[in-house]
């Protein structure tokens, strides 16, 4: 694994651990990367927000879209601390992340 891939994975893992330690949700973290720069971060916030859709991937996707001011995440890569659930995987396939 190249160094930058490892760094992005480590950040996703760190976010998952941080969120779990703060009782925000399960031990899941995610980052969205474009041009080797993190443009969105997220951890599972299902418990914190009482929102069953607040998975780490969705939180990261929302943050990335907000940052780049578009709903399209073409040429982006999603790094997650574990395999995405069917909902997040489906969104990622449709969103080309």
C-alpha positions as CSV (number, residue, x, y, z in Angstrom):
1,X,0.0,0.0,0.0
2,X,1.4,3.4,-1.0
3,X,2.1,5.8,1.8
4,X,-0.7,8.2,1.0
5,X,-3.3,5.4,0.8
6,X,-2.1,4.2,4.2
7,X,-2.4,7.7,5.7
8,X,-5.9,8.1,4.4
9,X,-6.9,4.7,5.8
10,X,-5.3,5.6,9.2
11,X,-7.3,8.8,9.3
12,X,-10.5,6.8,8.6
13,X,-9.6,4.4,11.4
14,X,-8.8,7.3,13.8
15,X,-12.1,9.0,13.1
16,X,-14.0,5.7,13.9
17,X,-12.1,5.2,17.2
18,X,-12.7,8.9,18.1
19,X,-16.4,8.7,17.4
20,X,-16.8,5.4,19.3
21,X,-14.9,6.9,22.3
22,X,-17.3,9.9,22.3
23,X,-20.4,7.6,22.2
24,X,-21.5,9.0,18.8
25,X,-22.1,5.7,17.1
26,X,-20.3,2.5,16.0
27,X,-16.6,2.3,15.3
28,X,-16.7,3.5,11.7
29,X,-14.8,6.3,10.1
30,X,-14.5,7.5,6.5
31,X,-12.7,10.1,4.4
32,X,-13.3,11.4,0.9
33,X,-10.2,12.2,-1.1
34,X,-9.8,14.3,-4.2
35,X,-6.4,15.0,-5.8
36,X,-4.7,13.4,-2.8
37,X,-6.4,15.8,-0.4
38,X,-9.1,15.0,2.2
39,X,-12.2,17.0,1.3
40,X,-14.6,15.2,3.7
41,X,-14.3,13.4,7.0
42,X,-17.0,11.5,8.9
43,X,-17.6,9.0,11.7
44,X,-20.7,7.1,12.6
45,X,-23.1,9.6,14.3
46,X,-26.2,7.4,14.4
47,X,-26.5,7.6,18.2
48,X,-25.4,11.2,18.5
49,X,-27.9,12.5,15.9
50,X,-30.7,9.8,16.3
51,X,-30.4,9.4,12.6
52,X,-30.2,5.9,11.1
53,X,-28.6,7.3,7.9
54,X,-25.7,9.1,9.7
55,X,-23.2,6.4,8.8
56,X,-19.6,7.5,8.6
57,X,-19.6,7.3,4.8
58,X,-22.7,9.5,4.5
59,X,-21.3,12.0,7.0
60,X,-18.1,12.2,5.0
61,X,-20.0,12.5,1.7
62,X,-22.1,15.4,3.1
63,X,-19.0,17.1,4.3
64,X,-17.2,16.7,1.0
65,X,-20.2,18.0,-1.0
66,X,-20.5,21.0,1.3
67,X,-16.8,21.8,0.9
68,X,-16.7,21.6,-2.9
69,X,-20.2,23.0,-3.3
70,X,-21.6,20.2,-5.5
71,X,-23.4,17.0,-5.1
72,X,-21.1,15.2,-7.6
73,X,-18.0,13.5,-6.3
74,X,-16.4,12.6,-9.6
75,X,-12.8,11.6,-9.3
76,X,-13.0,11.1,-5.5
77,X,-12.0,8.1,-3.5
78,X,-13.8,6.9,-0.4
79,X,-11.7,5.3,2.4
80,X,-13.5,3.6,5.1
81,X,-12.5,1.8,8.3
82,X,-14.5,-1.2,7.2
83,X,-16.6,-2.4,4.3
84,X,-19.5,-0.1,3.6
85,X,-23.0,-1.3,4.4
86,X,-25.4,-2.0,1.4
87,X,-26.9,1.6,1.6
88,X,-23.5,3.3,1.6
89,X,-22.0,0.9,-1.0
90,X,-25.0,1.6,-3.4
91,X,-24.5,5.3,-3.0
92,X,-20.8,5.0,-3.6
93,X,-21.4,3.0,-6.8
94,X,-23.9,5.6,-8.1
95,X,-21.8,8.5,-7.0
96,X,-18.6,7.0,-8.6
97,X,-16.6,7.5,-5.4
